[in-house]
Amino acid sequence: ARATTEMPAWASAITVLVFVSGWVLTRGANMQNFCYKMWGEPTFLCGLVRNETVPGTRILCSGWWGLARHVNYCGEIIQAIALALP
């Protein structure tokens, strides 16, 4: 009997889902930070996310950026985990 090395479709779907969720987190956080730094907008994603800063600074502490910066590259870590799953 030959051993198969193919991943089941459900495992492939989970891997892709984990990778895409990491990419969305990373991209969303970077876009929020970029838009705030460039234009100083008070909200992000058509008003769904309110940009809050550390008092007296321009350092974002809310939204996707606030989440990602606390775990330092959280999205990239999730993407790396997804690539390691297969």
Secondary structure, DSSP 4 states (H G I P E B T S, - for coil): -PPP-PPPHHHHHHHHHHHHHHHHHHHHHHHHHHHHHHH--SEETTTTEE--B-TTS--B-SHHHHHHHHHSSHHHHHHHHHHH--
